[in-house]
Each structure stands twice: as structure tokens, then as C-alpha cells.
Amino acid sequence: MLAENKQIAIVGGGPAGLTLARLLQQKGMQVKVYERDADRYFRQQGATLDLHYGSGLKALRAAGLMAEFKKHYRAGAERVTITDNNAVAHYTESHNAPLEDLDSEHSRPEIDRGPLRDLLINSLNEDTIIWNSKFAALEKNGEGWNLLFENGTTAYADLVIAADGANTKIRKYITAIDRIYSGTTIIEGNIYNAAVNAPGLWKMTNGGKIFAHWKSKAIVLSAKGEGSLSFYTMTKENEDWVNSPGINFSSKEEVLNWFKQRFSDWSADWHEIFETDDSYFVHRPQYSFPTGQSWEPLPNLTMLGDAAHQTPPSGDGVNQAMLDAVELYEALCIENFGTVEEAIASFEKSMLKRSSEVTVEALQLVDGMLSENNLQFMLDFFNELR
Ligand SMILES: Cc1cc2nc3c(=O)[nH]c(=O)nc-3n(C[C@H](O)[C@H](O)[C@H](O)COP(=O)(O)OP(=O)(O)OC[C@H]3O[C@@H](n4cnc5c(N)ncnc54)[C@H](O)[C@@H]3O)c2cc1C
């Protein structure tokens, strides 16, 4: 096999990096995953994710992890309610029977991000993940690379794969093509013990998801299995505001003041998100890459997932990241390329074509989600899916 006897370094232990590590390890490859988090418990993992038959679930099937997935998916979490600014429901699936048939092409079962990460981590050989390894720089070393980490450690690899997400530090070694601000900004967070800390909203989600849309603004809520409520606001903000919003996002009062002003035409039902002390906020401006981006493939360095093709959330990012992992694994281990460089070139060509199409669709969807008539846009979108 092409990458046999090569030391492979994957930087980033998110869905893309962990899925790839599992797939390569199944074929006996020598893989290490370098992850910046101190350990697997370090970071609160974000919202519930729906996995799709031809991408996220395809990766789990290839990784032999469907049986584990079936133990941890959240039946009923797929049920969506669409509301307006006053929390009045205009569409709801909350009385639908919970999803049971996970093998149908049309099912989109949900799993919380934490349990998804756990099931991927548990599938790896012990000591595959080197925690507390925040990547800092790459230096050429013969046919391979030395990886330098912020904690002062170094490692050698013949092949480096960047899976370090939206704020990637490795991408610049592959291409100078920079990301573009999409015009959309998210304030994301999590309310712990939501039944107590945000009882009205917790009841409204009823174990599923809320999409609230009104006049170019949106709030998305997802109930998580461990009792917390994950949320994000979506607004259109100009780049000046994004670069210096003048808000301390660790101050609940400052974020609530911003919300009351920016969402002044929304009812007080939503204030529960910002009033509890048992929560946090993260400011996430949303970027994408130019469609049609391409670069000269390298013989020993490539990237996948958000590092290669992030978009504002359209419900597909994790799925695309996991599909990248399958396709890179197939290029390296299943298809019959003569060199690793040829395998990387083939993988990148296909990934770039697919991700260009996905980027166009994601930007169109987010445009509709934040349009002046966004409530009607969402109602039409979900009615068409039925
Ligand atoms: C608010 C929000 C909601 C979303 N909702 C959905 C959804 O419903 N469905 C969906 O499919 N997608 C969704 N997405 C998109 C999805 O989160 C991403 O597309 C997906 O996580 C990309 O996976 P990844 O593995 O490429 O990157 P990430 O998940 O970002 O993982 C990157 C990993 O690399 C690590 N890392 C970062 N920098 C370094 C470094 N310097 N050194 C070492 N390690 C590093 C990180 O700690 C992390 O573990 C959403 C995104 C946002 C922001």
C-alpha cells in the first residue's frame, strides 16, 4: 500500500481528523493525531449534528462504526420547529414519531458532537492522539516535515494532513488563497442544565431543534442529550463590526445589551439565552473560500474539512469533512496510484470540485436564512423537504 511504512501526522482531532485516523488505522497505517486540547474532556462540544447517508454516515459505515453510532444517536432530536420573533411556531415536527430507520437513504439521524467525538476517539489505538499539541509551524526535513508545537515539542512525519478547522494554521503551507468574510456572524454558546436555567426555551425545543427567523436575523437552538441547550444567533454584520465589536463576550451583561439592541423587534422569550450565569458565548464570524479555488498538489502535505473549505453553517460541514476523510483514505489505501503525490492530487481535485458546489449551495441557503422574508423562506424550505 502507498502510505505503508510512512509516518502520517494528522493535525486536528475534529470529525475530519479522527475519521481519517480511524480509516487509515484500519489498514494498519502509522498515524498520529496532534490535537491542541489538553485532553478529551477539555472543550465543551457544540450542537447536535445530523449525519447524511452519502457523507457522514458513509464515513461511519466505512469505519465500521455504525453499530456504535446506533447506540449513541438521539432519536427525536431531528424534530424541527420553526418560529417567528415572538416564539410562535409556524411549523413543527415535534409530534412526529422519533426516527428509527437509520439505514434509509433519506434518514438524517442526529448525534451530539461530544458523543460523536467520543466514539471516534474510542475507535483508535491507544496513544494515537497526542493531546496538548497546538501546532505552530512546519519545517522541511528531507522528504518529510518536522512539526513544531507551541509547547516546545517537535515530531517528524513523512506525510502531514491538516484537519485543524476553520482557523487553520497549516493551510498557508499549501496555498496563499485566503478566506473571505461571508457577511454573516454568529454568537454561539451553550446553556447548562437548561431545564432549570432556560425553562421556557428548553420546553419549546422539546428535545429537538428550533429555527427562529424574522427579518434578516435568526436564532438556532438544539437540545442536547446531557440536558444543555446549544444556541447561536445569526446576523449580517459588516467587517468593521466583526473586527472590533466593542463587546466583551465573557460578560453576560454586555452580550445581553447587544442582543436587546440588535434583536429589539424580538420578544423577551429569547432573553433566557443571555440571562443565566451557567452559559458561555463565542463570537464566530463566518468565512468561506472562493469557489473554484485550486492549488498545485504537494507530495507530502494536504488538508481536508473546514481547513480546506469552510462555509457558514448550512447543516453539511461535518458531513463534508467526514466525506473528505473517506475520499483521502480511498486515494491512499484503496485506489492504485503510483505515488502519494498522485493520490493527493486526485483527492484534492475531487474535493475541490465537490466543495465548490457545496459552498455555492451553503451561501445561497444562508442568504435565504437571513433574507428580509426569512421566515417564509424557511417554511418553504422545510415544506419542500417533506
Ligand atoms: C455554530 C455552528 C453550527 C454548525 N452546525 C453544523 C451542523 O448542524 N451540521 C454540520 O454538518 N456542520 C455544522 N457546522 C460546521 C461544522 O462544525 C464544521 O464544518 C466541522 O466541525 C468541520 O470539521 P473539521 O474536523 O474540519 O474541523 P473542526 O471540527 O473545527 O476540528 C478541528 C480540530 O482541530 C483542532 N485544532 C485547531 N487548531 C489546532 C492547532 N493549531 N493545533 C492542533 N489542533 C488544532 C481543534 O481543537 C479541533 O479539535 C456548524 C458550525 C458552526 C460554527
PDBQT file of the ligand as one rigid body, heavy atoms in Angstrom, charges set to zero:
ROOT
HETATM    1  C1  LIG A 401     -22.408  27.389  15.070  1.00  0.00    +0.000 C 
HETATM    2  C2  LIG A 401     -22.087  26.276  14.133  1.00  0.00    +0.000 A 
HETATM    3  C3  LIG A 401     -23.041  25.303  13.865  1.00  0.00    +0.000 A 
HETATM    4  C4  LIG A 401     -22.764  24.270  12.969  1.00  0.00    +0.000 A 
HETATM    5  N1  LIG A 401     -23.724  23.323  12.733  1.00  0.00    +0.000 NA
HETATM    6  C5  LIG A 401     -23.452  22.302  11.890  1.00  0.00    +0.000 A 
HETATM    7  C6  LIG A 401     -24.442  21.280  11.645  1.00  0.00    +0.000 A 
HETATM    8  O1  LIG A 401     -25.556  21.310  12.174  1.00  0.00    +0.000 OA
HETATM    9  N2  LIG A 401     -24.115  20.267  10.801  1.00  0.00    +0.000 N 
HETATM   10  C7  LIG A 401     -22.894  20.196  10.179  1.00  0.00    +0.000 A 
HETATM   11  O2  LIG A 401     -22.658  19.237   9.406  1.00  0.00    +0.000 OA
HETATM   12  N3  LIG A 401     -21.951  21.135  10.389  1.00  0.00    +0.000 NA
HETATM   13  C8  LIG A 401     -22.198  22.188  11.224  1.00  0.00    +0.000 A 
HETATM   14  N4  LIG A 401     -21.249  23.154  11.439  1.00  0.00    +0.000 N 
HETATM   15  C9  LIG A 401     -19.967  23.068  10.711  1.00  0.00    +0.000 C 
HETATM   16  C10 LIG A 401     -19.030  22.071  11.377  1.00  0.00    +0.000 C 
HETATM   17  O3  LIG A 401     -18.870  22.420  12.747  1.00  0.00    +0.000 OA
HETATM   18  C11 LIG A 401     -17.666  22.044  10.695  1.00  0.00    +0.000 C 
HETATM   19  O4  LIG A 401     -17.810  22.022   9.299  1.00  0.00    +0.000 OA
HETATM   20  C12 LIG A 401     -16.880  20.782  11.134  1.00  0.00    +0.000 C 
HETATM   21  O5  LIG A 401     -16.714  20.754  12.543  1.00  0.00    +0.000 OA
HETATM   22  C13 LIG A 401     -15.535  20.705  10.428  1.00  0.00    +0.000 C 
HETATM   23  O6  LIG A 401     -14.808  19.607  10.928  1.00  0.00    +0.000 OA
HETATM   24  P1  LIG A 401     -13.214  19.663  10.977  1.00  0.00    +0.000 P 
HETATM   25  O7  LIG A 401     -12.791  18.376  11.593  1.00  0.00    +0.000 OA
HETATM   26  O8  LIG A 401     -12.698  20.034   9.636  1.00  0.00    +0.000 OA
HETATM   27  O9  LIG A 401     -12.859  20.899  11.929  1.00  0.00    +0.000 OA
HETATM   28  P2  LIG A 401     -13.189  21.125  13.481  1.00  0.00    +0.000 P 
HETATM   29  O10 LIG A 401     -14.427  20.459  13.890  1.00  0.00    +0.000 OA
HETATM   30  O11 LIG A 401     -13.071  22.590  13.698  1.00  0.00    +0.000 OA
HETATM   31  O12 LIG A 401     -11.985  20.388  14.219  1.00  0.00    +0.000 OA
HETATM   32  C14 LIG A 401     -10.687  20.934  14.189  1.00  0.00    +0.000 C 
HETATM   33  C15 LIG A 401      -9.877  20.302  15.313  1.00  0.00    +0.000 C 
HETATM   34  O13 LIG A 401      -8.543  20.803  15.220  1.00  0.00    +0.000 OA
HETATM   35  C16 LIG A 401      -8.117  21.266  16.479  1.00  0.00    +0.000 C 
HETATM   36  N5  LIG A 401      -7.146  22.344  16.235  1.00  0.00    +0.000 N 
HETATM   37  C17 LIG A 401      -7.406  23.606  15.798  1.00  0.00    +0.000 A 
HETATM   38  N6  LIG A 401      -6.260  24.309  15.687  1.00  0.00    +0.000 NA
HETATM   39  C18 LIG A 401      -5.266  23.466  16.056  1.00  0.00    +0.000 A 
HETATM   40  C19 LIG A 401      -3.861  23.609  16.141  1.00  0.00    +0.000 A 
HETATM   41  N7  LIG A 401      -3.233  24.770  15.855  1.00  0.00    +0.000 N 
HETATM   42  N8  LIG A 401      -3.120  22.546  16.544  1.00  0.00    +0.000 NA
HETATM   43  C20 LIG A 401      -3.726  21.356  16.856  1.00  0.00    +0.000 A 
HETATM   44  N9  LIG A 401      -5.062  21.170  16.801  1.00  0.00    +0.000 NA
HETATM   45  C21 LIG A 401      -5.813  22.206  16.397  1.00  0.00    +0.000 A 
HETATM   46  C22 LIG A 401      -9.385  21.727  17.184  1.00  0.00    +0.000 C 
HETATM   47  O14 LIG A 401      -9.238  21.738  18.591  1.00  0.00    +0.000 OA
HETATM   48  C23 LIG A 401     -10.389  20.690  16.702  1.00  0.00    +0.000 C 
HETATM   49  O15 LIG A 401     -10.394  19.540  17.525  1.00  0.00    +0.000 OA
HETATM   50  C24 LIG A 401     -21.504  24.207  12.324  1.00  0.00    +0.000 A 
HETATM   51  C25 LIG A 401     -20.539  25.191  12.589  1.00  0.00    +0.000 A 
HETATM   52  C26 LIG A 401     -20.824  26.221  13.484  1.00  0.00    +0.000 A 
HETATM   53  C27 LIG A 401     -19.772  27.278  13.757  1.00  0.00    +0.000 C 
ENDROOT
TORSDOF 0
